[in-house]
Amino acid sequence: MKYFPVLCILIALIATSCEKQTTYLGSNQPAVSRKVRFVLYTQKSFVDNQDSVSFKVSIQNSANQVLWDSTLAPMELKDIPDLGHKIVVEKTVPANETSVLKAGFFYTIQNVGSSWYYDSVKTGESLKIIDYNFK
């Protein structure tokens, strides 16, 4: 009987050491839902400019893989809305994508050229607003 407490402790140690261990490759916390809101407007007057412009909004991961993109209907520069009538597009990022993202606008002005405006979306950032005042 004097070995009974020692025997109980030994059995408890063996029982707990035989528990199934689970290895987590990532965090065991649920993924944060992330949204990107694209806002397009201008505060510059293009009233006399009838050049055509097309905008594409996109989200890319840290490996520059396109996760989502969408092209807006082509418009004339004079038709880009002011701040009071801005174009807003919102997209939810897939929950399994946890890397830092690159999101923004790529645009082409007919007979002029192309350019872009991108910003980063940090890991854990629940809402990123890409506010683009076209100039």
ROVEXKE-876220 format. One record per residue: residue number from 1; residue in three letters; chain; x, z, y of N, C-alpha, C in turn. Coordinates in nm, 3 decimals. Each point is the difference from the previous one (the first is absolute). Example, Ala and Ser with C-alpha at 12.3 -4.5 7.8 and 13.67 -1.06 7.14 Angstrom:
residues 2
R resi resn chain    n_xx    n_zz    n_yy   ca_xx   ca_zz   ca_yy    c_xx    c_zz    c_yy
R    1  Ala     A   1.319   0.780  -0.569  -0.089   0.000   0.119   0.090   0.000   0.120
R    2  Ser     A  -0.035  -0.072   0.105   0.082   0.006   0.119  -0.077   0.073   0.109
//
This chain:
residues 135
R resi resn chain    n_xx    n_zz    n_yy   ca_xx   ca_zz   ca_yy    c_xx    c_zz    c_yy
R    1  Met     A   0.080   0.000  -0.120  -0.080   0.000   0.120   0.085   0.000   0.126
R    2  Lys     A   0.123   0.050  -0.009   0.080   0.004   0.122   0.040  -0.140   0.045
R    3  Tyr     A  -0.006  -0.099  -0.089   0.033  -0.139   0.037  -0.122  -0.082   0.041
R    4  Phe     A  -0.116   0.060  -0.008  -0.125  -0.072   0.032  -0.002  -0.053   0.144
R    5  Pro     A   0.037   0.077   0.104   0.000  -0.054   0.137   0.099  -0.116   0.016
R    6  Val     A   0.115   0.010  -0.063   0.099  -0.106   0.008  -0.053  -0.125  -0.070
R    7  Leu     A  -0.066   0.018  -0.113  -0.058  -0.111  -0.074  -0.110  -0.069   0.082
R    8  Cys     A  -0.081   0.076   0.069  -0.106  -0.056   0.085   0.059  -0.083   0.114
R    9  Ile     A   0.104   0.050   0.062   0.066  -0.072   0.109   0.062  -0.129  -0.053
R   10  Leu     A   0.062   0.005  -0.116   0.059  -0.119  -0.061  -0.106  -0.104  -0.031
R   11  Ile     A  -0.112   0.041  -0.053  -0.109  -0.093  -0.031  -0.054  -0.063   0.129
R   12  Ala     A  -0.015   0.082   0.103  -0.049  -0.052   0.129   0.097  -0.101   0.059
R   13  Leu     A   0.130   0.027  -0.008   0.100  -0.094   0.051  -0.002  -0.131  -0.077
R   14  Ile     A  -0.011   0.007  -0.130  -0.004  -0.121  -0.082  -0.126  -0.079   0.028
R   15  Ala     A  -0.112   0.068   0.014  -0.128  -0.069   0.026   0.002  -0.070   0.134
R   16  Thr     A   0.055   0.064   0.102   0.002  -0.065   0.132   0.104  -0.110   0.007
R   17  Ser     A   0.105   0.010  -0.077   0.101  -0.106   0.005  -0.045  -0.124  -0.077
R   18  Cys     A  -0.104   0.012  -0.081  -0.051  -0.113  -0.076  -0.113  -0.073   0.072
R   19  Glu     A  -0.033   0.042   0.119  -0.105  -0.069   0.075   0.044  -0.140   0.036
R   20  Lys     A  -0.095  -0.090   0.001   0.030  -0.139   0.036   0.035  -0.007   0.148
R   21  Gln     A   0.111  -0.063   0.030   0.045  -0.017   0.137  -0.042  -0.138   0.049
R   22  Thr     A  -0.049  -0.009   0.120  -0.038  -0.128   0.059   0.098  -0.032   0.111
R   23  Thr     A   0.055  -0.119  -0.003   0.092  -0.043   0.103  -0.074  -0.089   0.098
R   24  Tyr     A   0.007   0.035   0.127  -0.065  -0.079   0.104   0.104  -0.089   0.065
R   25  Leu     A  -0.029  -0.129   0.004   0.092  -0.093   0.063  -0.017   0.000   0.151
R   26  Gly     A  -0.112   0.042   0.044  -0.027   0.007   0.144  -0.052   0.137   0.031
R   27  Ser     A  -0.066   0.011   0.111  -0.059   0.126   0.038  -0.127   0.022  -0.082
R   28  Asn     A  -0.027   0.127  -0.031  -0.124   0.028  -0.071  -0.115   0.019   0.099
R   29  Gln     A   0.027  -0.021   0.126  -0.103   0.004   0.103  -0.070  -0.135   0.005
R   30  Pro     A  -0.130  -0.003   0.031  -0.068  -0.129   0.011   0.059  -0.082   0.114
R   31  Ala     A   0.001  -0.131  -0.017   0.054  -0.089   0.102  -0.085   0.009   0.127
R   32  Val     A   0.067  -0.006   0.114  -0.070   0.002   0.129  -0.057  -0.139   0.024
R   33  Ser     A  -0.127  -0.006   0.032  -0.062  -0.128   0.034   0.054  -0.043   0.136
R   34  Arg     A   0.052  -0.122   0.005   0.058  -0.050   0.126  -0.078  -0.121   0.047
R   35  Lys     A  -0.025  -0.004   0.130  -0.067  -0.114   0.062   0.087  -0.054   0.112
R   36  Val     A  -0.009  -0.132   0.018   0.067  -0.065   0.112  -0.108  -0.067   0.082
R   37  Arg     A  -0.001   0.030   0.129  -0.096  -0.062   0.092   0.078  -0.091   0.094
R   38  Phe     A  -0.034  -0.128  -0.004   0.062  -0.101   0.084  -0.089  -0.020   0.122
R   39  Val     A   0.059   0.009   0.119  -0.076  -0.017   0.124   0.069  -0.108   0.082
R   40  Leu     A  -0.074  -0.106   0.032   0.054  -0.113   0.075  -0.079  -0.021   0.128
R   41  Tyr     A   0.072  -0.013   0.111  -0.061  -0.026   0.130   0.110  -0.048   0.094
R   42  Thr     A  -0.039  -0.035   0.122   0.099  -0.033   0.102  -0.046   0.057   0.133
R   43  Gln     A   0.095   0.034   0.084  -0.029   0.042   0.137   0.054  -0.104   0.098
R   44  Lys     A   0.045  -0.112  -0.055   0.052  -0.109   0.080  -0.106  -0.110   0.007
R   45  Ser     A  -0.005  -0.069   0.110  -0.098  -0.108   0.016   0.059  -0.131  -0.050
R   46  Phe     A  -0.068  -0.060  -0.096   0.037  -0.131  -0.052  -0.111  -0.101   0.030
R   47  Val     A  -0.074   0.020   0.108  -0.120  -0.078   0.033   0.023  -0.150  -0.007
R   48  Asp     A   0.111  -0.047   0.048   0.025  -0.145   0.002   0.077  -0.051  -0.121
R   49  Asn     A   0.033   0.089  -0.094   0.082  -0.041  -0.114  -0.087  -0.033  -0.121
R   50  Gln     A   0.000  -0.127  -0.038  -0.082  -0.045  -0.112   0.082  -0.022  -0.127
R   51  Asp     A   0.125   0.049   0.000   0.081  -0.010  -0.122  -0.066   0.081  -0.112
R   52  Ser     A   0.008  -0.052  -0.121  -0.060   0.066  -0.115   0.098   0.103  -0.057
R   53  Val     A  -0.053   0.115  -0.040   0.080   0.105  -0.062  -0.070   0.047  -0.126
R   54  Ser     A   0.078   0.027  -0.105  -0.058   0.058  -0.122   0.077   0.128  -0.032
R   55  Phe     A  -0.075   0.102  -0.036   0.057   0.132  -0.031  -0.021   0.030  -0.148
R   56  Lys     A   0.101   0.062  -0.060  -0.011   0.051  -0.136   0.036   0.147   0.005
R   57  Val     A  -0.082   0.085  -0.063   0.032   0.142  -0.012   0.047   0.024  -0.143
R   58  Ser     A   0.098   0.087  -0.016   0.051   0.023  -0.135   0.055   0.140  -0.017
R   59  Ile     A   0.004   0.042  -0.127   0.060   0.126  -0.040   0.098  -0.033  -0.112
R   60  Gln     A   0.125   0.049   0.015   0.104  -0.023  -0.101   0.060   0.133  -0.042
R   61  Asn     A   0.046   0.006  -0.124   0.067   0.123  -0.045   0.148  -0.003   0.038
R   62  Ser     A   0.073   0.101  -0.043   0.142   0.011   0.038   0.086  -0.110  -0.061
R   63  Ala     A  -0.050  -0.070  -0.103   0.072  -0.112  -0.060  -0.044  -0.134   0.061
R   64  Asn     A  -0.072   0.006   0.112  -0.053  -0.118   0.071  -0.100  -0.080  -0.083
R   65  Gln     A  -0.060   0.064  -0.099  -0.106  -0.063  -0.079  -0.130   0.013   0.079
R   66  Val     A  -0.070  -0.111   0.017  -0.126   0.002   0.074  -0.107   0.068  -0.085
R   67  Leu     A  -0.055   0.110   0.051  -0.108   0.072  -0.069  -0.135  -0.055   0.039
R   68  Trp     A  -0.009  -0.046   0.125  -0.126  -0.053   0.052   0.031  -0.078   0.126
R   69  Asp     A  -0.071  -0.111   0.018   0.007  -0.072   0.127  -0.130  -0.075   0.021
R   70  Ser     A  -0.025  -0.033   0.124  -0.121  -0.073   0.035   0.027  -0.078   0.128
R   71  Thr     A  -0.049  -0.123   0.005   0.019  -0.084   0.117  -0.129  -0.001   0.082
R   72  Leu     A   0.015   0.026   0.129  -0.115  -0.006   0.090  -0.027  -0.146   0.034
R   73  Ala     A  -0.122  -0.030   0.037  -0.034  -0.138   0.039   0.084  -0.040   0.121
R   74  Pro     A   0.053  -0.123  -0.001   0.078  -0.046   0.116  -0.085   0.005   0.126
R   75  Met     A   0.065   0.026   0.112  -0.069   0.006   0.129   0.093  -0.051   0.108
R   76  Glu     A  -0.055  -0.029   0.115   0.083  -0.037   0.114   0.050   0.128   0.066
R   77  Leu     A   0.117  -0.009   0.062   0.057   0.118   0.064  -0.098   0.063   0.099
R   78  Lys     A  -0.075  -0.083   0.069  -0.096   0.051   0.099  -0.113   0.080  -0.065
R   79  Asp     A  -0.017  -0.014  -0.132  -0.108   0.069  -0.070   0.043   0.132  -0.066
R   80  Ile     A   0.127   0.038   0.013   0.043   0.130  -0.052  -0.075   0.105   0.082
R   81  Pro     A  -0.069   0.092  -0.065  -0.085   0.094   0.073   0.079   0.103   0.081
R   82  Asp     A  -0.067   0.054   0.101   0.060   0.109   0.078  -0.020   0.132  -0.076
R   83  Leu     A   0.052   0.108   0.056  -0.005   0.130  -0.067  -0.143   0.044  -0.031
R   84  Gly     A  -0.095  -0.033   0.087  -0.139   0.039  -0.023  -0.068  -0.076  -0.112
R   85  His     A   0.060  -0.109  -0.044  -0.059  -0.084  -0.106   0.099  -0.026  -0.113
R   86  Lys     A   0.091   0.090  -0.019   0.110  -0.016  -0.096  -0.047  -0.035  -0.141
R   87  Ile     A   0.088  -0.064  -0.074  -0.024  -0.031  -0.142   0.060   0.115  -0.080
R   88  Val     A  -0.080   0.056  -0.091   0.045   0.113  -0.082  -0.021  -0.035  -0.147
R   89  Val     A   0.107   0.016  -0.078  -0.005  -0.021  -0.145   0.059   0.125  -0.063
R   90  Glu     A  -0.069   0.056  -0.099   0.051   0.120  -0.068   0.009  -0.026  -0.149
R   91  Lys     A   0.110   0.045  -0.059   0.024  -0.022  -0.143   0.053   0.128  -0.062
R   92  Thr     A  -0.052   0.034  -0.117   0.049   0.115  -0.076   0.113  -0.047  -0.091
R   93  Val     A   0.108   0.074   0.001   0.117  -0.032  -0.083  -0.028   0.050  -0.142
R   94  Pro     A   0.037  -0.078  -0.102  -0.021   0.048  -0.137   0.065   0.137  -0.020
R   95  Ala     A  -0.072   0.091  -0.068   0.045   0.139  -0.016   0.132   0.013  -0.074
R   96  Asn     A   0.031  -0.095  -0.086   0.125   0.009  -0.077   0.122  -0.046   0.080
R   97  Glu     A  -0.021  -0.049   0.121   0.112  -0.046   0.085   0.039   0.114   0.094
R   98  Thr     A   0.112   0.065  -0.032   0.041   0.118   0.076   0.124  -0.023   0.086
R   99  Ser     A   0.053  -0.120   0.002   0.122  -0.027   0.077  -0.032  -0.014   0.149
R  100  Val     A   0.105   0.000   0.080  -0.014  -0.032   0.142  -0.043  -0.146   0.008
R  101  Leu     A  -0.096  -0.029   0.086  -0.054  -0.135   0.009   0.036  -0.064   0.133
R  102  Lys     A  -0.009  -0.133   0.001   0.017  -0.078   0.122  -0.133  -0.071   0.022
R  103  Ala     A  -0.058   0.019   0.118  -0.130  -0.061   0.027   0.000  -0.056   0.142
R  104  Gly     A  -0.073  -0.111   0.017  -0.007  -0.055   0.134  -0.056  -0.141   0.004
R  105  Phe     A   0.033  -0.066   0.110  -0.051  -0.133   0.031   0.111  -0.104  -0.007
R  106  Phe     A  -0.032  -0.115  -0.055   0.085  -0.118   0.007  -0.087  -0.107   0.066
R  107  Tyr     A   0.053  -0.067   0.100  -0.082  -0.101   0.067   0.078  -0.127   0.029
R  108  Thr     A  -0.075  -0.109   0.007   0.056  -0.131   0.031  -0.080  -0.062   0.113
R  109  Ile     A   0.071  -0.042   0.104  -0.063  -0.072   0.110   0.034  -0.147  -0.021
R  110  Gln     A  -0.104  -0.082  -0.009   0.017  -0.142  -0.026   0.091  -0.063   0.104
R  111  Asn     A   0.096  -0.080  -0.047   0.099  -0.071   0.082   0.093   0.092   0.077
R  112  Val     A   0.001   0.130  -0.033   0.091   0.094   0.068   0.091   0.068  -0.102
R  113  Gly     A  -0.059   0.066  -0.100   0.081   0.069  -0.099  -0.071   0.122  -0.057
R  114  Ser     A   0.076   0.078  -0.075  -0.055   0.117  -0.069   0.074   0.126   0.042
R  115  Ser     A  -0.068   0.112  -0.013   0.060   0.129   0.026  -0.078   0.106  -0.076
R  116  Trp     A   0.035   0.128   0.018  -0.065   0.106  -0.075   0.012   0.131   0.074
R  117  Tyr     A  -0.082   0.094  -0.043   0.003   0.138   0.047  -0.030   0.088  -0.120
R  118  Tyr     A   0.099   0.078  -0.047  -0.017   0.088  -0.116   0.036   0.143   0.036
R  119  Asp     A  -0.057   0.092  -0.075   0.029   0.142   0.015   0.005   0.060  -0.140
R  120  Ser     A   0.055   0.120  -0.012   0.007   0.063  -0.132  -0.117   0.097  -0.020
R  121  Val     A  -0.037   0.016  -0.125  -0.103   0.096  -0.040   0.070   0.098  -0.092
R  122  Lys     A   0.015   0.123   0.046   0.075   0.100  -0.075  -0.077   0.047  -0.123
R  123  Thr     A   0.075   0.048  -0.098  -0.059   0.060  -0.118  -0.081   0.122   0.042
R  124  Gly     A  -0.121   0.011  -0.049  -0.084   0.114   0.034  -0.079  -0.014   0.129
R  125  Glu     A   0.025  -0.108   0.075  -0.073  -0.024   0.125  -0.139  -0.054  -0.037
R  126  Ser     A  -0.104   0.076   0.032  -0.134  -0.037  -0.047  -0.063  -0.114   0.079
R  127  Leu     A   0.035  -0.014   0.128  -0.052  -0.110   0.082   0.110  -0.048   0.094
R  128  Lys     A   0.032  -0.127  -0.010   0.096  -0.062   0.091  -0.075  -0.104   0.081
R  129  Ile     A   0.012   0.009   0.132  -0.063  -0.098   0.088   0.109  -0.092   0.054
R  130  Ile     A  -0.013  -0.127  -0.033   0.091  -0.102   0.052  -0.070  -0.059   0.121
R  131  Asp     A   0.036   0.047   0.117  -0.063  -0.037   0.125   0.084  -0.110   0.065
R  132  Tyr     A  -0.052  -0.121   0.003   0.078  -0.113   0.051  -0.065  -0.061   0.123
R  133  Asn     A   0.067   0.022   0.112  -0.039  -0.060   0.128   0.079  -0.131   0.014
R  134  Phe     A  -0.065  -0.112  -0.034   0.066  -0.130   0.000   0.036  -0.040   0.143
R  135  Lys     A   0.125  -0.045   0.017   0.047  -0.041   0.134   0.057  -0.139  -0.006
//
